[in-house]
Amino acid sequence: MRHPAEPEDLDGAVQCLHPDPAKSAPMLDRRLYDLTRAAILDAVPTNGSGLLTASLRTEVARRVPAQAYATVSVGWCTTLVRLDLQARGLLLRVPTEGMPRLLRRPRPRR
């Protein structure tokens, strides 16, 4: 059985989720989703004060080759995958004063 944090592959695409169940999110090419997801999870720490949400696009752009985003913008794709990871419970929005921050939820030990 597939873990809910792992998106299902639908003919080479991923149906992204939105943290607000009343809203929908578009599908994204599986390869682009995987590249962006890996970059986000690499950039966002599991402890401390977290990463500024506003810095996430820059961090993803540093980790993924620019040619990967030939058909969509890095900012749009980063936001889409960030919201999907929040909906899947892998990223947490840290309540702070000022700019929002993100923390990665640590994987449970087995």
Backbone as CSV, one residue per row, in Angstrom:
resi,resn,N_x,N_y,N_z,CA_x,CA_y,CA_z,C_x,C_y,C_z
1,MET,0.839,-1.192,0.000,0.000,0.000,0.000,0.882,1.253,0.000
2,ARG,0.500,2.239,-0.787,1.244,3.483,-0.915,1.035,4.361,0.315
3,HIS,2.126,4.931,0.808,2.065,5.867,1.940,1.426,7.164,1.466
4,PRO,0.537,7.800,2.251,-0.138,9.033,1.812,0.826,10.185,1.504
5,ALA,2.031,10.136,2.054,2.994,11.202,1.766,3.632,11.015,0.395
6,GLU,3.470,9.839,-0.202,4.030,9.565,-1.518,2.938,9.716,-2.568
7,PRO,3.119,10.644,-3.507,2.082,10.864,-4.519,2.005,9.708,-5.511
8,GLU,0.822,9.474,-5.998,0.584,8.429,-6.983,0.978,8.931,-8.371
9,ASP,1.605,8.047,-9.149,1.988,8.387,-10.516,0.806,8.131,-11.441
10,LEU,0.386,9.157,-12.157,-0.727,9.060,-13.098,-0.214,9.343,-14.501
11,ASP,0.204,8.291,-15.188,0.723,8.434,-16.554,1.840,9.474,-16.647
12,GLY,2.819,9.380,-15.753,3.960,10.288,-15.785,3.733,11.640,-15.155
13,ALA,2.626,11.791,-14.428,2.324,13.059,-13.757,1.874,12.785,-12.322
14,VAL,1.913,13.808,-11.527,1.486,13.731,-10.127,0.310,14.685,-9.932
15,GLN,-0.753,14.193,-9.300,-1.855,15.078,-8.924,-1.461,15.736,-7.609
16,CYS,-1.146,17.008,-7.670,-0.731,17.720,-6.465,-1.935,17.984,-5.571
17,LEU,-1.653,18.154,-4.289,-2.677,18.443,-3.295,-2.511,19.881,-2.806
18,HIS,-3.560,20.404,-2.189,-3.524,21.741,-1.590,-3.830,21.580,-0.108
19,PRO,-3.173,22.329,0.775,-3.446,22.207,2.212,-4.901,22.522,2.583
20,ASP,-5.553,23.372,1.797,-6.964,23.677,2.021,-7.776,22.687,1.191
21,PRO,-8.466,21.733,1.845,-9.191,20.709,1.093,-10.271,21.263,0.170
22,ALA,-10.684,22.497,0.386,-11.690,23.097,-0.488,-11.086,23.571,-1.811
23,LYS,-9.750,23.610,-1.880,-9.079,24.069,-3.097,-8.431,22.884,-3.805
24,SER,-8.316,23.011,-5.117,-7.663,21.961,-5.891,-6.314,22.471,-6.385
25,ALA,-5.491,21.540,-6.826,-4.180,21.884,-7.373,-4.009,21.125,-8.692
26,PRO,-3.224,21.675,-9.598,-3.046,21.013,-10.895,-2.115,19.812,-10.814
27,MET,-2.058,19.076,-11.923,-1.102,17.986,-12.059,0.230,18.576,-12.508
28,LEU,1.309,17.843,-12.207,2.650,18.278,-12.584,3.421,17.075,-13.092
29,ASP,4.231,17.290,-14.118,5.086,16.244,-14.660,5.871,15.570,-13.528
30,ARG,5.880,14.238,-13.510,6.507,13.470,-12.420,7.986,13.832,-12.253
31,ARG,8.724,13.958,-13.350,10.159,14.262,-13.253,10.378,15.636,-12.607
32,LEU,9.607,16.615,-13.024,9.731,17.958,-12.466,9.297,17.977,-10.999
33,TYR,8.233,17.243,-10.694,7.786,17.138,-9.301,8.903,16.552,-8.436
34,ASP,9.487,15.438,-8.881,10.526,14.769,-8.091,11.752,15.652,-7.887
35,LEU,12.191,16.366,-8.941,13.337,17.270,-8.816,13.054,18.392,-7.814
36,THR,11.875,18.990,-7.924,11.520,20.111,-7.051,11.322,19.639,-5.617
37,ARG,10.654,18.510,-5.450,10.430,17.949,-4.110,11.758,17.671,-3.415
38,ALA,12.690,17.021,-4.118,13.996,16.709,-3.526,14.735,17.985,-3.133
39,ALA,14.684,19.013,-3.976,15.354,20.275,-3.674,14.733,20.953,-2.455
40,ILE,13.412,20.930,-2.369,12.736,21.544,-1.216,13.098,20.799,0.068
41,LEU,13.017,19.481,0.027,13.308,18.708,1.239,14.773,18.831,1.647
42,ASP,15.660,19.062,0.682,17.069,19.286,0.989,17.282,20.665,1.613
43,ALA,16.529,21.651,1.153,16.725,23.041,1.601,16.095,23.343,2.959
44,VAL,14.984,22.693,3.271,14.239,23.031,4.492,14.765,22.195,5.659
45,PRO,15.180,22.841,6.741,15.717,22.102,7.887,14.618,21.416,8.703
46,THR,15.037,20.458,9.539,14.085,19.758,10.413,14.014,20.393,11.800
47,ASN,14.899,21.344,12.087,14.862,21.986,13.399,15.328,23.432,13.286
48,GLY,15.370,24.106,14.398,15.764,25.509,14.410,14.592,26.400,14.048
49,SER,14.918,27.568,13.517,13.870,28.535,13.201,13.251,28.294,11.822
50,GLY,13.785,27.352,11.058,13.212,27.040,9.758,13.761,27.929,8.655
51,LEU,13.224,27.760,7.466,13.633,28.521,6.288,12.523,29.498,5.933
52,LEU,12.907,30.728,5.636,11.914,31.706,5.196,11.238,31.191,3.922
53,THR,9.923,31.226,3.895,9.187,30.801,2.711,9.634,31.609,1.494
54,ALA,9.917,32.878,1.686,10.354,33.752,0.587,11.705,33.330,0.020
55,SER,12.513,32.588,0.760,13.831,32.145,0.294,13.781,30.812,-0.433
56,LEU,12.650,30.141,-0.390,12.575,28.786,-0.924,12.827,28.745,-2.432
57,ARG,12.277,29.670,-3.183,12.476,29.673,-4.637,13.959,29.754,-4.991
58,THR,14.683,30.610,-4.302,16.117,30.756,-4.543,16.863,29.469,-4.215
59,GLU,16.479,28.839,-3.120,17.131,27.592,-2.714,16.871,26.470,-3.723
60,VAL,15.657,26.394,-4.243,15.343,25.379,-5.256,16.129,25.678,-6.529
61,ALA,16.173,26.926,-6.951,16.894,27.308,-8.171,18.378,26.972,-8.072
62,ARG,18.950,27.028,-6.875,20.362,26.664,-6.676,20.589,25.171,-6.830
63,ARG,19.567,24.370,-6.536,19.719,22.915,-6.499,19.271,22.187,-7.772
64,VAL,18.460,22.846,-8.580,17.915,22.207,-9.790,18.408,22.966,-11.014
65,PRO,18.896,22.249,-12.035,19.352,22.938,-13.249,18.237,23.782,-13.875
66,ALA,18.589,24.975,-14.329,17.601,25.914,-14.881,16.826,25.322,-16.044
67,GLN,17.463,24.473,-16.861,16.779,23.902,-18.020,15.637,22.977,-17.621
68,ALA,15.588,22.530,-16.373,14.468,21.695,-15.910,13.167,22.488,-15.922
69,TYR,13.267,23.796,-15.781,12.089,24.658,-15.731,11.867,25.380,-17.062
70,ALA,12.035,24.662,-18.157,11.888,25.255,-19.485,10.432,25.591,-19.804
71,THR,9.482,24.831,-19.235,8.069,25.037,-19.579,7.262,25.713,-18.482
72,VAL,7.811,25.804,-17.283,7.134,26.475,-16.159,8.172,27.271,-15.383
73,SER,7.732,28.252,-14.611,8.692,29.035,-13.828,9.075,28.275,-12.552
74,VAL,10.298,28.514,-12.120,10.773,27.871,-10.894,9.920,28.303,-9.703
75,GLY,9.475,29.554,-9.689,8.647,30.047,-8.585,7.291,29.367,-8.528
76,TRP,6.640,29.226,-9.684,5.332,28.568,-9.736,5.451,27.116,-9.294
77,CYS,6.452,26.432,-9.832,6.636,25.018,-9.517,6.985,24.827,-8.034
78,THR,7.836,25.690,-7.507,8.217,25.604,-6.093,7.000,25.800,-5.197
79,THR,6.170,26.782,-5.520,4.970,27.023,-4.716,4.013,25.834,-4.792
80,LEU,3.810,25.293,-5.979,2.913,24.151,-6.149,3.385,22.953,-5.334
81,VAL,4.657,22.627,-5.429,5.181,21.458,-4.707,5.246,21.741,-3.205
82,ARG,5.553,22.971,-2.805,5.552,23.314,-1.366,4.168,23.100,-0.767
83,LEU,3.135,23.582,-1.451,1.772,23.399,-0.951,1.411,21.912,-0.895
84,ASP,1.841,21.158,-1.898,1.590,19.718,-1.918,2.265,19.044,-0.716
85,LEU,3.508,19.404,-0.444,4.226,18.804,0.686,3.601,19.203,2.022
86,GLN,3.068,20.417,2.101,2.341,20.816,3.308,1.073,19.978,3.448
87,ALA,0.353,19.778,2.355,-0.879,18.989,2.396,-0.590,17.533,2.774
88,ARG,0.559,17.011,2.382,0.938,15.626,2.695,1.577,15.494,4.074
89,GLY,1.755,16.624,4.772,2.295,16.595,6.130,3.801,16.492,6.210
90,LEU,4.510,16.738,5.111,5.968,16.661,5.121,6.633,17.988,5.440
91,LEU,5.920,19.087,5.220,6.411,20.418,5.569,5.436,21.059,6.544
92,LEU,5.989,21.782,7.490,5.173,22.483,8.478,5.423,23.979,8.352
93,ARG,4.364,24.741,8.370,4.487,26.192,8.382,4.637,26.616,9.835
94,VAL,5.732,27.300,10.137,6.045,27.688,11.507,5.349,29.003,11.818
95,PRO,4.526,29.021,12.869,3.889,30.286,13.242,4.929,31.237,13.838
96,THR,5.171,32.337,13.154,6.158,33.319,13.610,5.594,34.716,13.410
97,GLU,6.239,35.651,14.039,5.927,37.057,13.792,6.673,37.434,12.516
98,GLY,6.024,38.100,11.624,6.694,38.506,10.389,6.552,37.460,9.295
99,MET,7.614,37.281,8.530,7.602,36.399,7.368,7.430,34.931,7.784
100,PRO,6.590,34.177,7.052,6.400,32.764,7.389,7.658,31.939,7.125
101,ARG,7.811,30.900,7.917,8.952,29.989,7.804,8.447,28.563,7.672
102,LEU,9.331,27.704,7.166,8.993,26.293,6.976,9.983,25.397,7.705
103,LEU,9.478,24.293,8.217,10.305,23.227,8.770,9.891,21.928,8.096
104,ARG,10.862,21.039,7.917,10.571,19.726,7.367,10.242,18.804,8.526
105,ARG,9.180,18.053,8.377,8.807,17.096,9.414,9.778,15.922,9.325
106,PRO,10.467,15.591,10.418,11.403,14.469,10.360,10.663,13.153,10.125
107,ARG,11.280,12.277,9.376,10.668,10.960,9.141,10.718,10.150,10.425
108,PRO,9.632,9.445,10.742,9.643,8.624,11.965,10.641,7.484,11.841
109,ARG,11.251,7.135,12.945,12.189,6.009,12.966,11.420,4.711,12.970
110,ARG,11.966,3.741,12.282,11.302,2.433,12.213,11.953,1.440,13.118
